[in-house]
Amino acid sequence: MQFEGGYTYPSGRILILLSIGAIVVTVLVWCTKSLALTNGASLFLGLEGTALLASSYTPVGLKPPNGNFIQELIWILKQQKGTSVTFNQPMFYSGLLCLFLSYIAAAFST
């Protein structure tokens, strides 16, 4: 279990990967569609807000099975019942703020 010093869920690393993905997607769309600054900001803030919201809830005591890549992939896609989560309040409200700002940026882009 996580609180017993066992497996630690990598929510920080997942957030970093999702943030890098948000930057890459924003740059790719910006370069291919020639977006205005407000459109690019709206896209990035929406993606980053979603990443922050998704990372704000961390499972406690959830441990992936030992096995090959296919077994781990099946485990990720399968519903994990009875798993408690911890809540990161600053991350959650930062995600909401990013989404709110993305709506404002989108309104200015029209």
Buried (B, 14 or more C-beta within 10 A) or exposed (E): EBEEEEEEBEBEEBBEEBBEEBEEEBEEBBEEEEBEEBBBBBBBBBBBBBBBBBBBEBBEBBEEEEEEEEEEEEBEEEEEEEEEEEEBEEBBEBBBEBBEBBEEBBEEBE
